């Protein structure tokens, strides 16, 4: 599936060039190079502390980077380049860039004081300036798509973890992003609730959404991903198709990680 | 007498534990309170007819109304200013942080009574309020301080500026109580920081802010009595003026105390409404439904 999209003519959806990130003296990303084509589903695997979540959060500038560059489409994220010099961007401009990048969090981060429907329409109305009626009808369609049209008027505290995560996906999709980032979307869920969330993500992948998924669900990566990237110690150890990386890993670190999780 | 069997089908039938001492203490308490009330009613040093005469007298009621007006206005101004100060104190901008911290330290660090007297005597320090360009002869506005700042305005300024310093810390605590994931989710949806604060963070912070602000409101209602020193005709001042003439201090204190108690009781109602309003989505009923695994069936009720 990936190969049909990764033709050389189209602009890649994401280009990360030598991305470095430090927390204090601790360098968690040591030069990440990564390209994600339009419509591609990329799964990031790796042990905890490998920097995969941090890298994901750099893509929409929730974390600033200390080195390298990240482009989403043609836009440089978080900085403006003038005369070969990078200038920090105004927070308002970064907010505009984030409109095109949806994100789903491990802990859902739904707005607890708003109902499921209100969660989904908040940004389209408040940020994109949609009318409330228009946003509501779009939101109801999205809630239908994630299988929760009967939960529209429930508060997050009245929903199960799996339902909350599906509302969170609908909330991100409501901004009509070009790219979706998933930060361990099923790690906080009870095992029996994981399947519903993964099904929604599979459906989204089929519809052609570009997705970067940090996950421990090897089965999902094997089935849905076009590319699997294994990270450890802040570097990309191995990247390739699921059959290459998961079925036939070349590096010892990848092998031992896969042995421990499978 | 029937024998209870433990067949797992029926509720436990057991004689409830007796609490005889509760009744004893209740009777003791009732006797103490009753005795105190009786003594108040029968003691001949208190002129009961004066209490009755002044309790609903127009001058006392006008004083009470002014007390409420001062309390509400001061709390509204203080809350707005406090929110600005709290956001400033949490800002990335070091200048804003220094200004907010300085303000809070200054107004919390000096007695309220001193601040009231200061605002009341502002006209002595600055006889004229002048608006213009410094070091030039350009003047747009020049008025005697006494005409611009009445004793009412001085009192309002003193109370609200002082309260803002305390309330700012309450608002800041409320903002800090909201999970960081909330503003991250808001950011990831393209919301700007002020929008996030207004629509996502502050509504959730309200749950934490309201109870201590209820405390502050009660405290404020009573602090208005300090305005007696700059002759604002609020409840305590008028009660004092009357007793200065008829020398019935105790009677008028009883009258004023009665109205303070009534007003504070009434002020508790909006607090309960606000707590319910901002508790939506957080109520224990819904989370207990989730724990029972039933899920909610009747929509977004509160």
Interface residues (C-beta under 8 A of the other chain):
Chain A: X60 X62 X91 X92 X95 X96 X98 X99 X101 X102 X103 X105 X107 X109 X110 X111 X112 X113 X114 X115 X122 X123 X126 X127 X128 X153 X154 X155 X156 X157 X158 X159 X160 X168 X171 X172 X175 X181
Chain B: X179 X181 X182 X184 X185 X186 X187 X188 X189 X190 X191 X192 X193 X195 X199 X200 X203 X204 X278 X280 X281 X282 X283 X286 X287 X289 X290 X295 X296 X299 X300
